């Protein structure tokens, strides 16, 4: 799935993106709150300033992801892999 397809499906009301592979994507500043991204691959993704509040990121791969300034309030990060991820505000 491409970033454009993800955003179009999210805008259409879809919230289940279990196991999606978006490695190396640019998701800077997007709104993807309250979505299911369990087991997703977001390795090397730029999510700086993105709104992921309330999203399920359990078991997601966020290795080397840029999450600077991302909104993660009430996001589920249980068992997520955040190796070398940038979470600095």
Residue pairs with C-beta under 8 A, 6 or more apart in sequence:
1 9
1 17
1 20
1 21
1 22
3 22
3 25
3 26
3 27
6 17
6 20
6 22
6 32
7 30
9 17
10 31
10 32
10 35
15 34
15 35
15 36
16 35
16 36
17 35
17 36
17 37
17 40
18 36
18 37
18 38
18 39
18 40
19 38
19 39
19 40
19 41
20 37
20 40
20 41
21 40
21 41
22 40
22 41
22 42
22 45
23 41
23 42
23 43
23 44
23 45
23 61
24 43
24 44
24 45
25 42
25 45
25 46
26 45
26 46
27 42
27 45
27 46
27 47
27 50
28 46
28 47
28 48
28 49
28 50
29 48
29 49
29 50
30 47
30 50
30 51
31 50
31 51
32 50
32 51
32 52
32 55
33 51
33 52
33 53
33 54
33 55
33 71
34 53
34 54
34 55
35 52
35 55
35 56
36 55
36 56
37 52
37 55
37 56
37 57
37 60
38 56
38 57
38 58
38 59
38 60
38 76
39 58
39 59
39 60
40 57
40 60
40 61
41 60
41 61
42 60
42 61
42 62
42 65
43 61
43 62
43 63
43 64
43 65
44 63
44 64
44 65
45 62
45 65
45 66
46 65
46 66
47 65
47 66
47 67
47 70
48 66
48 67
48 68
48 69
48 70
49 68
49 69
49 70
50 67
50 70
50 71
51 70
51 71
52 70
52 71
52 72
52 75
53 71
53 72
53 73
53 74
53 75
54 73
54 74
54 75
55 75
55 76
56 75
56 76
57 75
57 76
57 77
57 80
58 76
58 77
58 78
58 79
58 80
59 78
59 79
59 80
60 77
60 80
60 81
61 80
61 81
62 80
62 81
62 82
62 85
63 81
63 82
63 83
63 84
63 85
64 83
64 84
64 85
65 82
65 85
65 86
66 85
66 86
67 85
67 86
67 87
68 86
68 87
68 88
68 89
69 89
70 87
